[in-house]
């Protein structure tokens, strides 16, 4: 099976499993709609290991990972999450074998083209953060066209972190701050958290309340280091291509069972 045939087979819809659907609906029913996190961020990990376990090339793992994106977006929309940010491609990923990088970029273009109508019909706004200028021309142009087409949608914002790393973002912020100081648009005494936030690529976005990482790894991997200062972290051994709505719902339920104190005591939180 060549890559084009594999893509066609992958994008064909699969029949639902009734037992799983019932379990997923039961989890969803337990979620308190008044306490759903506004912003969920996900480190999508495990595509390569999934491919190895199934005796496939790594790109097949990435292709099957698109289903995880669909499921997480569908689940987030269903429970009222307003912002979903996915770590799709880090600055460090450029160091992977060139054929894998090229296949990933091609897959991104194909996926955006395949999914854009459905995203738009469901009022999903597409957004991107990272060093977008470093992407190949075709990838960048397709992405920008999709972002422009969905700019007016309001149900949920799907943000793809592409050619992104938190250290790159913080260095970029420092350079912007230095230029503003040289041009006398800001003085050192005026630099605060708000000033920093306005110079990050996530300007205008709320900070994530919940950060999910798949595949069993328990690290942040240079993702949204400033923004996740008070995020709840949830790790799962599930590989990204196997991630489904039920896993998102499990993470949200776990989040709702935690006490978010922001430096206060439990008594202060429960009896303000």
Residue pairs with C-beta under 8 A, 6 or more apart in sequence:
1 9
3 59
3 103
6 60
6 63
7 63
7 110
10 63
10 64
10 66
10 67
11 114
20 244
20 246
23 246
24 244
24 245
24 246
24 249
27 246
27 249
27 250
27 253
28 75
28 78
28 79
28 245
28 249
30 249
30 253
31 79
31 249
31 252
31 253
31 256
32 256
33 79
33 80
35 256
36 79
36 80
36 81
36 252
37 81
37 208
37 209
37 210
37 232
37 252
37 255
38 81
38 82
38 83
38 206
38 209
39 81
39 82
39 83
39 84
39 85
39 205
39 206
39 207
39 208
39 209
39 210
40 76
40 81
40 83
40 84
40 85
40 208
40 209
40 210
40 211
40 212
40 248
40 251
40 252
41 84
41 85
41 86
41 87
41 208
41 210
41 211
41 212
41 223
41 224
41 227
41 228
41 231
42 72
42 84
42 85
42 86
42 87
42 211
42 212
42 213
42 214
43 87
43 211
43 212
43 213
43 214
43 220
43 221
43 223
44 65
44 68
44 69
44 86
44 87
44 88
44 214
44 240
44 243
45 213
45 214
45 215
45 217
45 221
45 239
45 240
46 61
46 214
46 215
46 216
46 238
46 239
46 240
46 241
46 242
47 58
47 61
47 62
47 64
47 65
47 239
47 240
47 241
48 58
48 61
49 61
49 215
49 239
50 61
50 64
50 65
50 239
50 240
50 241
50 242
51 57
51 58
51 59
51 60
51 61
51 62
51 64
52 58
52 61
53 239
54 60
54 61
58 100
59 100
59 103
59 104
59 107
61 241
62 103
62 104
62 107
63 107
64 241
65 240
65 241
66 107
66 111
67 241
68 214
68 240
68 241
68 242
68 243
68 244
69 86
69 111
70 115
71 243
71 244
71 245
71 248
72 84
72 86
72 243
72 245
72 248
73 84
73 124
73 156
73 158
74 245
75 244
75 245
75 248
75 249
76 84
76 156
76 248
77 122
77 124
77 155
77 156
78 245
79 249
79 252
81 156
82 156
82 157
83 156
83 157
83 159
83 205
83 206
83 208
84 156
84 157
84 158
84 159
85 129
85 159
85 160
85 161
85 205
85 208
85 224
86 158
86 159
86 160
86 161
87 161
87 164
87 221
87 223
88 108
88 160
88 161
88 162
89 104
89 108
89 130
89 161
89 162
89 163
89 164
90 161
90 163
90 164
90 165
90 221
90 222
90 223
91 130
91 131
91 163
91 164
91 165
91 168
91 222
92 165
92 222
93 101
93 104
94 101
94 134
94 163
105 135
105 136
105 138
105 139
108 139
108 142
108 143
108 162
109 138
109 139
109 142
112 126
112 142
112 143
112 146
113 142
116 126
116 146
116 149
116 150
119 126
119 146
119 150
119 153
119 158
120 149
120 150
120 153
122 155
123 153
123 154
123 155
123 156
124 150
124 153
124 155
124 156
124 157
124 158
125 150
125 151
125 152
125 153
125 154
125 155
125 156
125 157
125 158
126 143
126 146
126 147
126 150
126 157
126 158
126 160
127 147
127 157
127 158
127 159
127 160
128 143
128 147
128 159
128 160
128 161
128 162
129 159
129 160
129 161
129 162
129 164
129 169
129 201
129 202
130 161
130 162
130 163
130 164
130 165
130 168
130 169
130 201
131 162
131 163
131 164
131 168
132 140
132 143
132 144
132 162
132 163
133 140
134 163
135 143
135 162
135 163
143 160
143 162
157 205
159 205
161 223
161 224
164 201
164 223
165 222
165 223
166 222
166 223
166 224
166 225
166 226
167 222
167 225
169 200
169 201
169 226
170 225
170 226
172 199
172 201
173 196
173 199
173 200
176 199
177 186
177 191
177 195
177 196
177 199
180 186
181 187
181 188
186 195
196 226
197 203
197 226
200 226
200 227
202 224
202 227
205 227
207 227
207 228
207 229
207 230
207 231
208 224
208 227
208 228
208 231
209 230
209 231
209 232
209 255
209 260
210 231
210 232
210 234
210 251
210 252
210 255
211 220
211 223
211 224
211 228
211 231
211 232
211 233
211 234
212 234
212 235
212 236
212 248
212 251
213 219
213 220
213 221
213 233
213 234
213 235
213 236
214 236
214 238
214 239
214 240
214 243
214 247
215 236
215 237
215 238
215 239
215 240
216 235
216 236
216 237
217 235
218 235
220 228
230 260
230 262
232 254
232 255
232 258
232 260
234 251
234 254
234 255
236 243
236 247
236 250
236 251
238 247
259 266
259 269
260 269
261 268
261 269
